[in-house]
Amino acid sequence: MALPLIPPGWMAPMDSFERVYGELEETVRLLDAGGQTLDEAIALYEKGMSLAKRCQDLLDAAELRIITLQQAATGSAG
């Protein structure tokens, strides 16, 4: 019997990396397509920068979790 990839009872955060990254991709697609006014393009750019930062924050948090798990598994503290 294969073990589940996600432990039972674990809930993915509403702000998942996949959701935020998908929204970032859509924002980039809209910017690439063009046709916006300058103000609309700037608003999309600001949204994209915010989404990119959120993606990076989520990746940083995931990396910290992995490092913590590795340290716990090996018994090292640093």
URWO-V410612 format. One record per residue. N is the residue number from 1. RES is the residue in one letter. NEAR is the number of other C-alpha atoms within 8 Angstrom. Layout:
N|RES|NEAR + N|RES|NEAR
//
This chain:
1|M|2 + 2|A|3 + 3|L|4 + 4|P|6 + 5|L|4 + 6|I|5 + 7|P|6 + 8|P|5 + 9|G|4 + 10|W|6 + 11|M|4 + 12|A|5 + 13|P|5 + 14|M|4 + 15|D|6 + 16|S|9 + 17|F|9 + 18|E|6 + 19|R|8 + 20|V|12 + 21|Y|11 + 22|G|8 + 23|E|9 + 24|L|11 + 25|E|8 + 26|E|8 + 27|T|12 + 28|V|9 + 29|R|8 + 30|L|8 + 31|L|11 + 32|D|6 + 33|A|6 + 34|G|6 + 35|G|4 + 36|Q|8 + 37|T|6 + 38|L|6 + 39|D|7 + 40|E|8 + 41|A|10 + 42|I|8 + 43|A|8 + 44|L|10 + 45|Y|10 + 46|E|8 + 47|K|9 + 48|G|11 + 49|M|8 + 50|S|8 + 51|L|12 + 52|A|10 + 53|K|8 + 54|R|9 + 55|C|11 + 56|Q|8 + 57|D|8 + 58|L|10 + 59|L|9 + 60|D|8 + 61|A|8 + 62|A|8 + 63|E|8 + 64|L|8 + 65|R|8 + 66|I|8 + 67|I|8 + 68|T|8 + 69|L|8 + 70|Q|8 + 71|Q|11 + 72|A|9 + 73|A|7 + 74|T|6 + 75|G|6 + 76|S|7 + 77|A|5 + 78|G|3
//
